[in-house]
Amino acid sequence: MPITADLTIRETAALAGVPRTTIEKAVEASILRTVTAPARLRGGATRYLPVRAVPFFRSLEAANLTDLPVRHKRTIWTHLVRLEPMRLGTVEFTFGAMIDLKRLAADSLRSAERYREARDRYIVSDPDILGGTPVIAGTRLTVYSILGRLQDGDTVEDLADDNQEVPREAFATAELYAKAHPLRGRPSGRPWQNAG
């Protein structure tokens, strides 16, 4: 059964709760492979992983098995990609040693699926709207302004009250998207004024 590649490395790291370098090292060690494809919302190309990478990394982190030998990580990954969609189980990765993916990471798989679906539904980029900066569909609310408001103390409820036509799920999705896809380039404004 073909596995689609749906999440960027940064999105995978954010959803799994692991550092991006953990995922980069796993890719370098050929434990799992990325698919290079055009970026969904911006120009250029980027590397994508399947949604199942989230429970893989989440379960290793939760079981404190991030230092597991590469061959055992490959065994766990190979088993995980063979499972039916949205089904996790227990994997014996070496004689007598098992990891319960369902107990450790079922929630993270559901969260990753919900995020992917919400991202594809609510986050858009159009060169004619704010120069292509990702926004919530049907609005001019950038994902970065949503993140900024949430970091400054507003809640999703505050945002929903101010924008009643936007579903609450769109705000949470925009927040995670903005964290996983930080702005690049020079900071705007006069950052030296805030340094003191």
N, C-alpha and C positions, 0 to 999 in steps of 0.2 A: 504494500500500500504506500503510495507516494506521500511524503510529509512536506507540506508547504513551509516556506520560510517567511515568517510574518513579522518578527520583531527585530529591531536593531540591537546591536550589542549593548548599547546604553539602556534601552528599554528593558532588555532581559535582566541586566544587572539591577536596575531599580526595582523591578517586580520580584526578583529572587532575593533581594536584600544582601547582595554580595558586591564586592568591588569589581569594577570593570576589568581590572587586571586579572582577576581570577578567570574570567571568561576568555580574555585574550590568550592567557597561558594554555587553557584547554584547547583552543583553536590551534595554537602553535604546535601543541603536542598531538594534533590530529585525533583528539578524542571525539570531537564533533566538527562538522564542517559548516562553513557559512556559504551562503549563496549571494553573489554580488549581482545587484540589480539596480535599476534607476531608483533614486531616492523618491519616496512616495510624495513628499510635499515640497521638495526643493530640487534644484538642478543637481547634476552630478550623479555619482553612483555611491552606494553604500552596501555594507554587508548585513545580511539578515540571517536570523536563526529561527528554527521552528518554535512554536509556543511551548513545546515539551521541554525545551532547554530550561525553562523557569523552574518546574518541579525538580529537574535533575540537580541544578545548582542549589536550590532551596533545601532539598533533602540532604545533600552532602554537608551543607552548612549546619543544618539543624542537628545532624547526627555527629557533628564534629569530625567529619571524615574528609576534610578538604585536602589533607596530606596523603590520602590514599594513593597507592601506586597507580600509574597510568593504566596498566592492563586491567585493573579492577574497575576503574572509572569507565573504561571502554565497555566492559561487560555490562555494567549498570546502564549505560547509555544505549547499547545495542538492545537490551531487553526492553527499555522504555519505549523506543521507537517502534517495536513490534506489537505493543499493546494496542487494543482497540482505542479509538478516540475517547478521551475523557475517562479512561479506566486506568487505575494504578494498582499495583500489587506489591508483593514482597519479592525481592531479587536476592538470590544466593550468588554473590559475586566471587567467592572462593569457598573451598570446602568448609562448611560449618559457619560461615560468616554471611549474615543477611542484612538487608536494609529494607525497611517497610516504607515504600514510597507513598502508599496511600495515607498512612498515619502522619508522615512527616511533611507531605507536600500537596495533598489533594486540594487544600484551600488555595494554594498558590497557583495551581493549574486553572482553577475556576476564575481566579482574579485575572490571570493573564488572558484567558479567553474573553472575559468581559471587557478588559481594557482594549484588546485588539478590535473587538466589534465596535466599541464606543469610539475609539480613535478613528476608525474608518467611517463612522456615521457622523461624528461631530466636528472633527478637525479637518480644515481645508486650507489650501494655499492657492491663491489666485493672483497672478501678477498685477491685475487691475485693482486689487484691494490691498492697500498698504504695502505695495511693492512685493507682494507674495509672502509677507510674514504670516505664519500660521495663525488662523483665527477660528473661533467657533462658527460653524456653518450658519449662514443667514445673518451674521452680525459683523461688526467691526471690532469685536473684543479679541485682542491678541492673546495667545496662550501666555505670553510673558507678562502682560498686564494682570492677568488672573493670578499667576504665580506671585507677582509683586504684592497684590492686595492680600493674598493669603499669608504671605510672609510678614506683612505689616500688621497682622492681627485680625483682619476680617475673616469671617467664616464662610463656608459654602452657603449657609442660610442667608447671610448678609448679601452675598452676590445674587442669590436666587430672588431675594426681595427686590433688589435693584433692577433685575432683568427677568421678569416673570415669564417671558416667552421662552427662556432657555431652561432645559431640564437640568436638575442638580447633577446628574451623572456627567454632563458635559463639562462642568467646572472641575470635578475631580480628575477627569480625563485630561483636560487642558493643563492642570497642575503637573501631573506626572509627565505629560509630553514635554512641557517646558523644562522640567528638571533633566529629562533624558536627552534633550536637544538644546543645550544652552546656546545663547547668542554668541557669535564669534566677532572678532574685530575689536576695535578700540571702544572703550566705554564712552557713552554719550554724555553730554553736559560738561561740567567742570569737576572731575573727581577730586582734584586737589583741594577744593573748597571743603569737602566733607572729611578730609583726612585728619584734621586737627581735633 
